[in-house]
Amino acid sequence: MDVPTTINEYLDSLSENTKEELTFFHQKVLEKYPNCRIWFLDGKDATGKVISNPNMGYGSILLPTKTNVNREFYKLGISANSKGFSIYFMGLTDRNLIQKHLGHFFPNSKITGYCLNLKSIKNVELAILEKLIQFGMNN
């Protein structure tokens, strides 16, 4: 099955609110970056064990592994979880970059070295969401 179809099936499996917010985010990324690579990870390892929430990703970057072999992965990703949404910014060399560039827009959100946690996407102003997407795809 192709990735867009898999994403649509995943979105259809979610609650209406979560589906609406993830679909909105997905559409905004594709509006700005229509030719980017799209990813869907089901959250399972090679044995079928659940190791994370399913997530959607955009763009492409080579990330080093523990064995010093580069692995292709997405630059910007998003997953739904019990507290809202996690937005992933992969490949950042400075673990404080998200806080420096986006933290002032999200004073009540948890920010780690590569992840921004939001309770809701629909409460984020469109211009700020677009900056967040651009930051994720261009850093």
Backbone torsions as a table, in degrees:
resi	resn	phi	psi	omega
1	MET	NA	141.2	-179.0
2	ASP	-79.0	161.4	-173.5
3	VAL	-63.0	-47.6	179.2
4	PRO	-57.3	-39.4	178.3
5	THR	-66.5	-42.1	178.7
6	THR	-62.1	-41.9	178.4
7	ILE	-63.4	-44.2	179.5
8	ASN	-62.0	-40.5	177.6
9	GLU	-65.2	-40.8	177.2
10	TYR	-61.8	-47.7	-179.7
11	LEU	-60.6	-39.4	179.2
12	ASP	-65.4	-21.3	-178.9
13	SER	-84.0	-7.7	-174.7
14	LEU	-91.5	165.1	173.4
15	SER	-61.5	157.6	-174.8
16	GLU	-58.2	-44.4	-179.0
17	ASN	-64.5	-45.9	-179.4
18	THR	-64.6	-43.5	178.1
19	LYS	-58.6	-45.4	-178.6
20	GLU	-60.8	-44.9	-177.2
21	GLU	-70.9	-43.1	178.4
22	LEU	-66.2	-38.3	178.4
23	THR	-63.4	-42.1	178.8
24	PHE	-61.1	-47.4	178.5
25	PHE	-59.9	-48.4	-179.8
26	HIS	-56.1	-46.3	-179.3
27	GLN	-65.0	-39.3	-179.6
28	LYS	-65.5	-41.1	177.4
29	VAL	-62.7	-46.3	-176.7
30	LEU	-70.2	-27.0	174.7
31	GLU	-65.1	-42.9	-177.0
32	LYS	-80.7	-34.3	-176.4
33	TYR	-130.3	68.6	-173.0
34	PRO	-64.5	-22.8	-177.1
35	ASN	-104.3	11.2	-178.8
36	CYS	-72.7	155.7	175.3
37	ARG	-70.2	138.1	178.9
38	ILE	-110.8	136.4	-179.0
39	TRP	-120.7	151.2	166.5
40	PHE	-139.3	123.0	176.8
41	LEU	-114.7	126.2	-175.0
42	ASP	-80.2	-2.7	178.0
43	GLY	85.5	9.5	-178.2
44	LYS	-113.0	146.6	175.5
45	ASP	-83.9	-174.8	-176.0
46	ALA	-61.9	-22.7	-180.0
47	THR	-91.3	-3.6	-178.8
48	GLY	93.5	0.6	179.1
49	LYS	-75.1	134.6	178.5
50	VAL	-73.6	121.9	-179.4
51	ILE	-119.5	-11.2	178.0
52	SER	-161.0	173.2	172.6
53	ASN	-74.2	149.0	174.0
54	PRO	-56.2	146.4	179.4
55	ASN	-145.4	153.2	178.5
56	MET	-109.2	143.2	-178.7
57	GLY	-135.5	162.8	-174.8
58	TYR	-140.6	142.0	179.4
59	GLY	82.6	-171.6	-177.5
60	SER	-152.7	139.4	177.9
61	ILE	-148.5	151.1	174.6
62	LEU	-96.2	121.6	179.6
63	LEU	-110.7	136.9	177.5
64	PRO	-72.0	147.2	177.2
65	THR	-108.4	176.0	178.7
66	LYS	-62.6	-25.5	-179.7
67	THR	-92.9	13.3	179.1
68	ASN	61.6	27.1	173.5
69	VAL	-109.2	129.0	179.5
70	ASN	-73.4	142.8	179.9
71	ARG	-125.5	133.2	177.9
72	GLU	-74.0	138.1	179.5
73	PHE	-151.7	171.7	178.2
74	TYR	-78.0	156.8	176.8
75	LYS	-86.4	-40.4	-176.9
76	LEU	-126.9	130.1	179.8
77	GLY	-137.5	164.0	178.0
78	ILE	-146.9	142.3	173.8
79	SER	-139.8	151.5	173.8
80	ALA	-92.8	144.7	176.1
81	ASN	-144.0	-178.4	-174.3
82	SER	-66.1	-19.0	-178.8
83	LYS	-104.9	-0.7	-179.0
84	GLY	140.2	-116.1	-174.9
85	PHE	-138.9	145.0	172.8
86	SER	-114.2	128.7	177.3
87	ILE	-111.3	126.2	-173.7
88	TYR	-107.1	134.7	177.7
89	PHE	-118.0	99.8	-172.3
90	MET	-90.9	149.5	175.1
91	GLY	85.1	8.3	178.8
92	LEU	-72.4	133.7	179.1
93	THR	-89.6	-23.5	178.4
94	ASP	-105.4	114.0	-176.6
95	ARG	-67.7	-8.1	178.8
96	ASN	-103.8	3.9	-175.1
97	LEU	-62.1	-42.2	179.6
98	ILE	-62.1	-47.1	179.8
99	GLN	-60.2	-43.9	-178.7
100	LYS	-63.5	-43.1	-173.0
101	HIS	-93.7	-28.7	-174.6
102	LEU	-122.9	-15.2	-173.1
103	GLY	-55.0	-38.8	-178.8
104	HIS	-66.4	-21.4	175.9
105	PHE	-79.4	-21.4	-173.3
106	PHE	-130.5	63.0	-174.7
107	PRO	-65.9	-21.7	-178.2
108	ASN	-103.8	10.7	-178.1
109	SER	-104.2	148.3	175.8
110	LYS	-79.3	130.1	178.7
111	ILE	-125.7	127.8	173.9
112	THR	-111.2	-169.7	-177.7
113	GLY	-59.7	-29.0	-178.3
114	TYR	-139.4	13.5	-174.1
115	CYS	-140.5	139.7	173.6
116	LEU	-118.3	124.1	179.6
117	ASN	-101.1	128.9	179.4
118	LEU	-124.2	142.2	174.7
119	LYS	-73.6	-33.4	-177.6
120	SER	-151.6	147.1	174.7
121	ILE	-90.4	-32.8	-174.9
122	LYS	-68.2	-15.8	177.8
123	ASN	-87.8	-3.3	179.6
124	VAL	-88.8	128.0	177.8
125	GLU	-58.0	144.1	-176.1
126	LEU	-56.9	-44.3	-178.9
127	ALA	-62.2	-36.9	179.0
128	ILE	-72.0	-40.7	176.5
129	LEU	-60.3	-41.1	178.3
130	GLU	-64.7	-38.0	175.7
131	LYS	-64.8	-40.7	179.1
132	LEU	-61.2	-46.7	179.5
133	ILE	-63.0	-46.2	-180.0
134	GLN	-62.4	-42.5	177.2
135	PHE	-58.7	-45.4	-178.9
136	GLY	-65.4	-35.9	-176.1
137	MET	-86.0	-19.1	-173.9
138	ASN	-111.9	0.5	179.3
139	ASN	-110.6	NA	NA
